[in-house]
């Protein structure tokens, strides 16, 4: 029977406090404070909740639907392998995804629906808000092992208020990031307890718990290996060094060996391909770190993804949290100062040892190195900084307690110190929790139209960031989505057993082809690209590569044949490039198929925001492996009595056609208003055009070579083309279909 002593009640109260602070900070995001009240309904779904903030959430939602429907995450099973027929279609992809988020969500969904009818989408929406605060609870319990309750409390609160982790665990951010703090803390905590245990039974228990936590981390996030590599390399070096110096390394050795073996067994028994990933993963990482992209000669889409860009120092501190960063870094030095002095160590850190300290330092260094791969990897730094910061606060409290004075005064000083360091962290987190959903009614209604008005084999072509959303909500396959080129599967591809799968695919080639279709002013070429992608997938260029032995040459050929009819394409292939009639026919099977999958192209106004990448990738030079930064600028448009002003330096007067950008007159001025287009040519020597889109109050400056591009016609003007007609349209989204007549 559990006795509720004063200490137990105090501990439970602190745990509850940490959880509630983390929970309510996250829940605040559902009120959409950045959006005017009269517009909030536009960003809310049929359940009255905001649409998901991160569109990758809809991928996890779709996999959970699959699991609840037929017991596995994929759409079907081919040759014993789960296959996702909604992503990177055709042909789809072997499903390789950490399943914990699906298993957990399915369990909670079934549990809550025993008592009430709650939609799956609602369950998915709320889960991150409950998981995120639990990381703070684990941090509190871990750090309390080394210092007083004040330091442990600080660790817990600093965990749940870390801005990047907060943002990625708000309701509606249904992604695997929610697990990236809690499991690393558990793994290291249990491992430390095992090393410190003097009882063989306890040592084995904590070793198993640490290994099991590593297994859970493996089924929670694709990047789990980083911590396993850190701990493995660190322990091996620590043991070797200790052996050389004659130190007692028996406990560490007795913990590390069974930890390593049990972890490997658990990880590989559930999915043997993990051993391949484990062995080949570091080799692929080294390859990716080289000067040549893994996708050569295709453009590297990943350089355009904001979360994979290197953070500046200011961004790094802001995402970690200034308080956590400051206390964590100072803590590393203060802990070192205390550990080197036996008297101070006995007084302030008698439960900490050099093993954990050096591990923390190595962990932080590895986290800093990971920042070169992107801002999202700041998450890897939060656990060791939290541990250091919590211990730092605990040490400061002990110094305060050592002051001579009345007990009440000392308590007041301790509480004041806690308030001074924690209130700014909480307020900073509160300011970080205001987000705008990634979807809205226009996107949702467009997906519903596609689902209700197209055949099941219709393929959706859109910007990759919307792929997961449409695959889940329209229940149609997409050519490209948020998993992009499936970079996580690179080490495994040569081992896949499926005749429809080529190890060179998925790749970033689809980004090139989609952007190429938008960049070109050749409407026939654009539609030809869309037809090739929706029916042949990557096979067109892969088959050509087989005969040409040169991807750049293959792309050159495809750009010539995709915009012409089949007979002319055969002539080009056989006469200009010397393919045999049989070889030409094989290529045309994928580029000019008689039977092809119907497709729709979905465009939306938000594509305007980052279209510089559309032109950069769409005009990619595969021979030189380079792109060009074409003129592109976006602003907010204001027109008053014919006077034009924007926040991207466009000024002018529509009544006199006197308009400039940065003081320069454009080649042409294009006004888009109420589905009508008015164009004026102003300066034949200029190299840019200005689009004034009054319907959405947007201004766009665009290189003049793209004046008549499909991007201009479909996204900026929404005028369509001879070959593509709008079949569904609302304020922000247009669904285009091939005009066969």
DALINSUL-V797731 format. One line per field, one symbol per residue. burial: I if it has 24 or more other ideal C-beta (glycine too) atoms within 12 Angstrom, else O. A space follows every 10 residues. Layout:
BEGIN
burial->???
END
This chain:
BEGIN
burial->OOOOOOOOOO OOOIIOIIIO IIIIIIIIII OIOOOOOOOO OIIIIOOOII IIIIIIIIII IIIIIIIIOO OIIIIIOOOO IIIIIIIIII IIIIIIIIII IIIIIIOIIO OOOOOOOOOI IIIIIIIIII IIIIIIIIII IIIIIIIIII IIIIIIIIII IIIIIIIIII IIIIIIIIII IIIIIIIIII IIIIIIOOOO OOIOOIIIII IIIIIIIIII IIIIIIIIII IIOIIOOIIO OOOOOOOOIO IIIOIIIIII OIIIOIIOOO IOIIOOIIOO IOOIIOOIOO OOIIIIIIII IIOIIOIOOO IOOOOIIIII IIIIIIIIIO IIOIIIOIIO OOOOOOOIIO OIIIIIIIII IIIIOIIIOI IOIIIIIIII IIIIIIIIII IIIIIIIIOI IOOOOOOOOO OOIIOOIIOO IIOOIIOIII OIIIIIIIII IIIIIIIIII IOOIOOOIII IIIIIIIIII IIIIIIIIII IIIIIIIIII IIIOOIOOOI IIOIIIIIII IIIIIIIIII IIIIIIIIII IIIIIIIIII IIIIIOIOOO IIIIIOIIII IIIIOOOOII OIIOOOIOIO OOOIOIIIII IIIOOIIIII IIIIIIIIOO IIIIIIIIII OIOOOOIOOI IIIIIOIOIO OOOIIIOIOI IIOIOOIOII IOOOIIIIII IIOOOOIOIO OIOOOIOIII IIIIIIOIII IIIIIIIIII IIIIIIIIII IOIIIIIIII OIIIIIIIOO O
END
